[in-house]
Amino acid sequence: MTEWRNEPDTEVRCNAFIGLIQAIKRHQQAHDDVAGADTLTAEMEWLRNEIKEDLCAYGPELDERRQLAWIGMLMLGDLTLSDGIQETVGHKGQVPGVKLDVLYDGDVDQILVDLIAQSWKRLRAHFGDELFERLNSTSDRERRTVTEQRRHVTSALATVATRYPAIAEMLRSEADTDPALRQDRHFLLWAKDENRGDEGVLRALVAKLGGTVPRRQDHVLDSVLDRDIWNVSDEAFKAILTEDAINARSGRIYVNKKLAAYAQLFPADSVSITALRDLESWFRPDRESREHRDWDDTLAIAFGAADPQDLPAIVTRAHTHTHTHTHTHTRMGMSDLYLSILTKPLLRRLRVDADAVEAFKTALNEPMNIREDSPIFAGTWDPIADTCPDLQPLQRSYLFAVVLRQAGALHQRDAAAVARVLASASPDTVVHNPFTNHECPLCLAVLDLAAV
């Protein structure tokens, strides 16, 4: 039963442990149905001991082990498993804490936080106000005040508050006494639904754009770009997004996260067109003289406001640039964490712009006849085009097909046609899927396309 610990992937380890808990609970229930509930099975005894030990785990994986122990304790519904346990190293005598953050992403552990919300009344009854202390890791408590510890827990619970009325009621009460909570990212995302997308919440959320570490899922940006949820006029929306983005005297554009969002929401607006022209100008000078630009802003403006006919070329160049980027002479692809910087603004455009979809369908049929006029990412070194020009049409066809499929716009007839063409490629031909960051032989990747 201990083999789950040897799984190298963190998420798989968590899922394996949860599955193990569920299996042991079912086995215990079957035992109780036959022999009564007076005794525990050997498996349940083992599980309870594992949980008790890991509630105060030490070592390089202590945070993950403590999180899993809390998940196990909450799934068993026995909070007494934590009774009497104290730190023995570093913070001797203190009650052991647990992190609510995902260790590899900087966001909250949704499984753990959801279980905490489900058990909130029982947790409060069992631990009292000490609960907030326990829901901060022991080391984090050293640098957080009591108020900050409480806010940290409340912020995490805000991510699930829409499903738990008791948690929502607690949030309202906490917000009345803690002004800083009202500016918290998670709280604002909950308040957006609570206040029916009013202007005040939008303004506060827009201020959070770009203020967080890169994540697989940027909930703040996703919420700002979801135009339908906001009860705000276009004029007010535009005014909020262009604050600090345009110099009133000179008319100069200052590229930032707000302007990038603006270009995606209002691509035909003069401000978006100006931002696009500014981006095109940036790509024309010599590379050495360019000022720094962030990748996410660049791609958001390009995919948001570029002419539909230019999109296939820009996508091809951007994908090539990210996937073949070199660092200290070592070839590396784009990290999973940054995949959304490339794919999300592209999919947003395709889901609202029929002309953009048609441009990719045309490009799929004639991959070497795409319009190459845009200066955006022009001149990007393409190792395939340089060394194996015959493979370039196949690489492009696969990329365009994957983009259309991801946007829900690849018809079965077109998928079958492109699959027949790509299936003729050499087994040595390798393609990269920017939506999954997986690389594999084209002859295998095409099987996935054929399944559309």
C-alpha positions as CSV (number, residue, x, y, z in Angstrom):
1,M,0.0,0.0,0.0
2,T,3.0,2.3,0.4
3,E,3.9,2.2,-3.4
4,W,1.9,5.3,-4.1
5,R,4.6,7.4,-2.4
6,N,7.1,6.3,-5.2
7,E,5.0,8.0,-7.9
8,P,7.2,10.8,-9.3
9,D,4.3,13.2,-10.3
10,T,2.8,15.2,-7.5
11,E,-0.7,15.3,-8.8
12,V,-0.7,11.5,-9.5
13,R,0.6,10.9,-6.0
14,C,-2.3,12.9,-4.6
15,N,-4.9,11.1,-6.7
16,A,-3.4,7.7,-5.9
17,F,-3.6,8.5,-2.1
18,I,-7.2,9.6,-2.4
19,G,-8.1,6.4,-4.3
20,L,-6.4,4.4,-1.6
21,I,-8.4,6.1,1.1
22,Q,-11.6,5.5,-0.8
23,A,-10.8,1.8,-1.2
24,I,-9.9,1.4,2.5
25,K,-13.1,3.1,3.5
26,R,-15.2,0.8,1.3
27,H,-13.3,-2.2,2.7
28,Q,-14.0,-1.0,6.3
29,Q,-17.7,-0.5,5.5
30,A,-17.9,-4.0,4.1
31,H,-16.2,-5.3,7.2
32,D,-18.6,-3.3,9.5
33,D,-21.6,-4.7,7.6
34,V,-20.6,-8.2,8.5
35,A,-18.8,-8.0,11.8
36,G,-20.0,-4.8,13.3
37,A,-18.3,-1.4,13.7
38,D,-16.3,-2.3,16.9
39,T,-13.0,-3.1,15.2
40,L,-10.9,-1.5,12.6
41,T,-9.5,-3.5,9.7
42,A,-5.7,-3.8,9.5
43,E,-5.8,-1.5,6.4
44,M,-7.7,1.2,8.3
45,E,-5.3,1.0,11.2
46,W,-2.4,1.4,8.8
47,L,-4.1,4.4,7.1
48,R,-4.8,6.2,10.4
49,N,-1.3,5.7,11.5
50,E,0.0,7.1,8.2
51,I,-2.2,10.2,8.5
52,K,-1.2,10.8,12.2
53,E,2.5,10.5,11.3
54,D,2.3,12.8,8.3
55,L,0.3,15.5,10.1
56,C,3.6,16.5,11.5
57,A,5.9,15.2,8.7
58,Y,9.4,16.4,8.2
59,G,11.9,16.3,5.4
60,P,12.1,17.7,1.9
61,E,8.4,16.8,1.1
62,L,7.0,17.9,4.4
63,D,4.5,20.4,3.0
64,E,3.0,17.9,0.5
65,R,2.9,15.1,3.1
66,R,1.1,17.4,5.6
67,Q,-1.4,18.4,2.9
68,L,-2.2,14.8,2.0
69,A,-2.5,14.0,5.7
70,W,-5.1,16.7,6.1
71,I,-6.9,15.4,3.0
72,G,-6.9,12.0,4.5
73,M,-8.1,13.1,7.9
74,L,-11.0,15.1,6.4
75,M,-12.0,12.3,4.1
76,L,-12.1,9.9,7.1
77,G,-14.1,12.6,9.1
78,D,-12.0,12.0,12.2
79,L,-10.5,15.2,13.5
80,T,-9.2,13.6,16.6
81,L,-6.4,12.1,14.6
82,S,-4.6,15.5,15.1
83,D,-5.2,15.6,18.8
84,G,-2.0,15.8,20.9
85,I,0.4,16.2,18.0
86,Q,3.1,18.8,18.4
87,E,6.1,19.9,16.4
88,T,9.3,18.3,17.6
89,V,11.8,20.0,15.2
90,G,12.4,23.7,14.8
91,H,9.1,24.9,16.4
92,K,9.0,22.4,19.2
93,G,5.8,22.4,21.2
94,Q,3.7,24.2,18.6
95,V,0.7,22.7,16.9
96,P,1.7,21.6,13.3
97,G,0.3,23.6,10.5
98,V,-0.5,22.9,6.9
99,K,-0.1,25.0,3.7
100,L,-3.2,25.8,1.7
101,D,-1.2,26.7,-1.4
102,V,-0.4,24.4,-4.4
103,L,3.3,23.8,-4.0
104,Y,4.2,24.1,-7.7
105,D,1.8,26.8,-8.9
106,G,1.4,29.4,-6.2
107,D,-2.4,29.0,-6.2
108,V,-4.6,27.2,-3.6
109,D,-4.9,23.4,-3.3
110,Q,-8.5,23.1,-4.4
111,I,-8.9,19.5,-3.1
112,L,-7.8,20.4,0.4
113,V,-9.7,23.7,0.5
114,D,-12.9,22.1,-0.8
115,L,-12.7,19.5,1.9
116,I,-12.1,22.2,4.5
117,A,-15.1,24.1,3.3
118,Q,-17.3,21.0,3.5
119,S,-16.1,20.3,7.1
120,W,-16.0,23.9,8.2
121,K,-18.6,23.7,11.0
122,R,-17.0,20.6,12.5
123,L,-13.5,22.1,12.1
124,R,-14.5,25.2,14.0
125,A,-16.2,23.2,16.7
126,H,-13.2,21.0,17.2
127,F,-10.4,23.5,16.9
128,G,-12.0,26.9,17.7
129,D,-10.0,30.0,16.7
130,E,-6.9,27.8,16.7
131,L,-8.1,26.5,13.3
132,F,-6.8,29.6,11.5
133,E,-3.4,29.0,13.1
134,R,-3.4,25.3,12.0
135,L,-4.3,26.3,8.4
136,N,-1.1,28.2,8.0
137,S,2.2,26.2,7.8
138,T,4.3,26.4,11.0
139,S,7.0,28.3,9.2
140,D,4.6,30.8,7.6
141,R,3.1,31.6,11.0
142,E,6.5,33.1,11.9
143,R,6.1,35.9,9.4
144,R,2.3,36.4,9.5
145,T,0.4,38.3,12.2
146,V,-2.7,36.7,13.6
147,T,-4.8,38.9,11.3
148,E,-2.8,37.9,8.3
149,Q,-3.1,34.2,9.2
150,R,-6.9,34.6,9.3
151,R,-6.9,36.5,6.0
152,H,-4.8,33.9,4.3
153,V,-7.3,31.2,5.2
154,T,-10.3,33.3,4.3
155,S,-8.7,34.2,1.0
156,A,-8.3,30.5,0.1
157,L,-11.8,29.7,1.1
158,A,-13.1,32.4,-1.2
159,T,-12.2,30.2,-4.1
160,V,-15.0,27.8,-3.2
161,A,-17.4,30.2,-1.5
162,T,-20.0,30.1,-4.3
163,R,-20.7,26.4,-3.4
164,Y,-20.8,26.8,0.4
165,P,-23.3,29.4,1.8
166,A,-21.7,29.2,5.3
167,I,-18.3,30.1,3.8
168,A,-19.9,33.0,1.8
169,E,-21.5,34.3,5.0
170,M,-18.2,34.2,6.8
171,L,-16.6,36.1,3.9
172,R,-19.1,38.9,4.2
173,S,-18.5,39.1,7.9
174,E,-14.7,39.1,7.6
175,A,-14.8,41.7,4.9
176,D,-16.7,44.1,7.2
177,T,-13.8,44.1,9.6
178,D,-10.8,43.6,7.3
179,P,-10.4,46.2,4.6
180,A,-7.3,44.4,3.2
181,L,-9.4,41.3,2.5
182,R,-11.6,43.4,0.2
183,Q,-8.6,43.9,-2.0
184,D,-7.5,40.3,-2.0
185,R,-7.5,38.6,-5.5
186,H,-9.5,35.5,-4.4
187,F,-12.0,37.6,-2.5
188,L,-12.5,39.9,-5.5
189,L,-13.1,37.0,-7.8
190,W,-15.9,35.8,-5.5
191,A,-17.2,39.3,-5.1
192,K,-17.6,39.6,-8.8
193,D,-20.4,37.1,-8.7
194,E,-21.7,38.3,-5.3
195,N,-22.1,41.9,-6.6
196,R,-23.2,40.9,-10.1
197,G,-20.2,42.3,-11.9
198,D,-20.4,45.9,-10.8
199,E,-17.9,48.6,-11.8
200,G,-16.2,48.8,-8.4
201,V,-15.2,45.1,-8.4
202,L,-14.0,45.4,-12.0
203,R,-11.8,48.4,-11.2
204,A,-10.3,46.5,-8.2
205,L,-9.7,43.3,-10.3
206,V,-8.1,45.3,-13.2
207,A,-5.7,46.7,-10.7
208,K,-4.6,43.1,-10.0
209,L,-3.7,42.4,-13.6
210,G,0.0,41.5,-13.9
211,G,0.4,41.6,-10.1
212,T,0.7,37.8,-9.6
213,V,3.3,35.2,-10.5
214,P,2.8,33.3,-13.7
215,R,0.2,30.6,-13.3
216,R,-1.3,27.9,-15.5
217,Q,-4.7,29.5,-14.9
218,D,-4.9,33.3,-14.5
219,H,-8.3,33.7,-13.0
220,V,-8.1,37.5,-12.7
221,L,-7.4,37.9,-16.5
222,D,-10.0,35.3,-17.4
223,S,-12.6,37.2,-15.4
224,V,-11.7,40.6,-16.8
225,L,-12.0,39.2,-20.3
226,D,-15.3,37.6,-19.7
227,R,-17.3,40.6,-21.0
228,D,-20.7,39.1,-20.5
229,I,-20.4,38.9,-16.7
230,W,-19.8,42.6,-16.2
231,N,-22.7,45.0,-15.7
232,V,-20.5,47.8,-16.9
233,S,-20.9,50.0,-20.1
234,D,-18.3,49.8,-22.8
235,E,-17.3,53.4,-22.2
236,A,-16.6,52.7,-18.5
237,F,-14.9,49.5,-19.3
238,K,-12.6,51.2,-21.8
239,A,-11.8,54.0,-19.4
240,I,-10.8,51.6,-16.6
241,L,-8.5,49.6,-19.0
242,T,-6.8,52.7,-20.4
243,E,-5.9,54.3,-17.1
244,D,-2.1,54.7,-17.1
245,A,-1.9,53.2,-20.6
246,I,-2.1,56.4,-22.7
247,N,-0.3,59.7,-22.1
248,A,-3.0,62.4,-22.4
249,R,-0.6,65.0,-23.7
250,S,1.6,63.1,-26.2
251,G,-0.8,60.3,-27.0
252,R,2.0,57.8,-26.4
253,I,1.0,54.2,-25.7
254,Y,2.3,52.5,-22.6
255,V,2.1,48.8,-23.0
256,N,0.9,47.0,-19.9
257,K,-1.5,44.2,-18.9
258,K,-4.5,46.6,-19.1
259,L,-3.8,47.5,-22.7
260,A,-3.3,43.9,-23.6
261,A,-6.7,43.1,-22.2
262,Y,-8.2,46.1,-24.0
263,A,-6.9,44.8,-27.4
264,Q,-8.6,41.5,-26.8
265,L,-11.9,43.0,-25.7
266,F,-12.1,45.9,-28.2
267,P,-9.9,44.8,-31.1
268,A,-11.5,47.2,-33.7
269,D,-11.2,50.3,-31.4
270,S,-8.7,53.0,-32.3
271,V,-6.7,52.4,-29.1
272,S,-6.2,48.7,-30.0
273,I,-5.2,49.6,-33.6
274,T,-2.7,52.1,-32.2
275,A,-1.3,49.4,-29.9
276,L,-0.9,47.0,-32.8
277,R,0.9,49.6,-35.0
278,D,3.2,50.3,-32.0
279,L,3.9,46.6,-31.7
280,E,4.6,46.3,-35.5
281,S,7.0,49.2,-35.2
282,W,8.8,47.5,-32.3
283,F,9.5,44.5,-34.5
284,R,11.0,46.5,-37.4
285,P,14.2,48.0,-35.8
286,D,17.4,46.1,-35.3
287,R,17.0,43.5,-32.5
288,E,19.8,45.0,-30.4
289,S,18.0,48.4,-30.2
290,R,14.7,47.1,-29.0
291,E,13.3,48.0,-25.6
292,H,12.1,45.1,-23.5
293,R,8.5,43.8,-24.0
294,D,6.8,41.1,-22.1
295,W,5.8,38.0,-24.0
296,D,2.2,37.8,-22.7
297,D,1.4,41.5,-23.6
298,T,3.0,41.1,-27.0
299,L,1.0,37.9,-27.9
300,A,-2.2,39.3,-26.5
301,I,-2.1,42.4,-28.6
302,A,-0.9,40.5,-31.7
303,F,-3.6,37.8,-31.5
304,G,-6.2,40.3,-30.3
305,A,-5.9,43.0,-32.9
306,A,-4.0,41.7,-35.9
307,D,-5.8,41.3,-39.3
308,P,-7.3,37.8,-39.6
309,Q,-5.2,37.0,-42.7
310,D,-2.0,37.7,-40.7
311,L,-2.8,35.4,-37.8
312,P,-1.5,32.1,-39.4
313,A,1.9,33.5,-40.0
314,I,2.1,35.1,-36.6
315,V,1.1,31.9,-34.9
316,T,3.6,29.9,-36.9
317,R,6.4,32.3,-36.0
318,A,5.5,32.6,-32.4
319,H,5.2,28.9,-32.0
320,T,8.6,28.4,-33.7
321,H,10.2,31.1,-31.5
322,T,8.9,29.7,-28.2
323,H,9.6,26.0,-29.0
324,T,13.1,26.5,-30.4
325,H,14.3,29.1,-28.0
326,T,17.8,28.4,-26.7
327,H,19.2,29.1,-23.2
328,T,22.9,28.6,-22.5
329,H,23.0,26.7,-25.8
330,T,20.5,24.1,-24.6
331,R,17.4,23.6,-26.7
332,M,14.2,23.8,-24.6
333,G,10.5,24.1,-25.3
334,M,8.0,26.4,-23.6
335,S,7.3,25.5,-20.0
336,D,3.9,24.1,-19.3
337,L,3.4,27.1,-16.9
338,Y,3.7,29.6,-19.9
339,L,1.7,27.7,-22.5
340,S,-1.4,29.8,-21.9
341,I,0.6,32.9,-22.9
342,L,0.6,31.6,-26.4
343,T,-2.6,29.6,-26.6
344,K,-5.2,31.5,-24.6
345,P,-5.3,34.8,-26.5
346,L,-5.3,32.9,-29.8
347,L,-8.3,30.8,-28.8
348,R,-10.1,33.8,-27.5
349,R,-9.8,35.4,-30.9
350,L,-10.9,32.3,-32.8
351,R,-14.0,31.9,-30.6
352,V,-15.3,35.4,-31.4
353,D,-14.0,36.0,-34.9
354,A,-15.4,33.9,-37.8
355,D,-13.0,35.6,-40.2
356,A,-10.0,34.5,-38.2
357,V,-11.3,30.9,-38.3
358,E,-11.7,31.1,-42.0
359,A,-8.1,32.4,-42.3
360,F,-6.9,29.3,-40.6
361,K,-9.0,27.0,-42.7
362,T,-7.6,28.5,-45.8
363,A,-4.1,28.2,-44.4
364,L,-4.8,24.5,-43.6
365,N,-5.5,23.9,-47.3
366,E,-2.5,26.0,-48.5
367,P,0.0,26.1,-45.7
368,M,2.8,27.6,-47.8
369,N,0.6,30.4,-49.2
370,I,-0.2,32.2,-46.0
371,R,0.2,36.0,-45.9
372,E,3.6,36.9,-44.6
373,D,3.3,40.7,-44.6
374,S,3.2,41.3,-40.9
375,P,6.5,42.3,-39.2
376,I,5.4,40.6,-35.9
377,F,8.0,37.9,-35.2
378,A,9.2,38.2,-38.8
379,G,12.7,36.8,-39.3
380,T,12.3,34.2,-36.5
381,W,14.9,31.5,-37.1
382,D,13.1,28.3,-38.2
383,P,15.4,25.3,-38.0
384,I,13.0,23.1,-39.9
385,A,12.7,25.6,-42.8
386,D,16.5,25.9,-42.8
387,T,17.5,22.3,-42.7
388,C,14.4,20.4,-43.9
389,P,12.3,22.7,-46.1
390,D,10.3,19.8,-47.4
391,L,8.9,19.2,-43.9
392,Q,7.7,22.8,-43.4
393,P,4.3,22.3,-45.1
394,L,3.6,19.2,-43.0
395,Q,4.6,21.1,-39.8
396,R,2.4,24.0,-40.6
397,S,-0.5,21.8,-41.6
398,Y,-0.4,20.0,-38.3
399,L,-0.1,23.3,-36.4
400,F,-3.1,24.8,-38.2
401,A,-5.2,21.7,-37.7
402,V,-4.4,21.5,-34.0
403,V,-5.3,25.2,-33.6
404,L,-8.7,24.7,-35.4
405,R,-9.5,21.6,-33.4
406,Q,-8.7,23.3,-30.1
407,A,-11.1,26.1,-31.1
408,G,-13.8,23.6,-32.0
409,A,-13.6,24.6,-35.7
410,L,-12.0,21.6,-37.4
411,H,-14.7,19.7,-39.3
412,Q,-14.4,15.9,-39.6
413,R,-14.0,16.1,-43.3
414,D,-11.1,18.5,-43.1
415,A,-9.5,16.5,-40.3
416,A,-9.6,13.3,-42.4
417,A,-8.1,15.2,-45.4
418,V,-5.2,16.6,-43.5
419,A,-4.7,13.3,-41.7
420,R,-4.2,11.6,-45.1
421,V,-1.6,14.1,-46.2
422,L,0.3,14.0,-42.9
423,A,0.2,10.2,-42.6
424,S,2.6,10.1,-45.6
425,A,5.3,11.8,-43.6
426,S,8.5,10.0,-42.6
427,P,8.4,8.3,-39.2
428,D,11.3,10.5,-38.2
429,T,9.2,13.7,-38.6
430,V,8.4,15.1,-35.1
431,V,5.7,17.7,-34.3
432,H,5.0,19.8,-31.2
433,N,1.5,20.4,-29.9
434,P,1.5,23.9,-28.2
435,F,-1.7,23.1,-26.3
436,T,-0.3,20.1,-24.5
437,N,3.5,20.8,-24.9
438,H,3.8,17.2,-26.1
439,E,6.3,16.3,-28.8
440,C,5.8,13.1,-30.8
441,P,6.3,11.5,-34.3
442,L,3.8,13.0,-36.8
443,C,2.6,9.5,-37.7
444,L,1.3,9.2,-34.1
445,A,0.1,12.7,-33.7
446,V,-2.1,12.4,-36.8
447,L,-4.1,9.6,-35.2
448,D,-5.3,12.1,-32.7
449,L,-6.5,14.4,-35.5
450,A,-8.2,11.6,-37.2
451,A,-10.3,11.0,-34.1
452,V,-12.1,14.4,-34.4
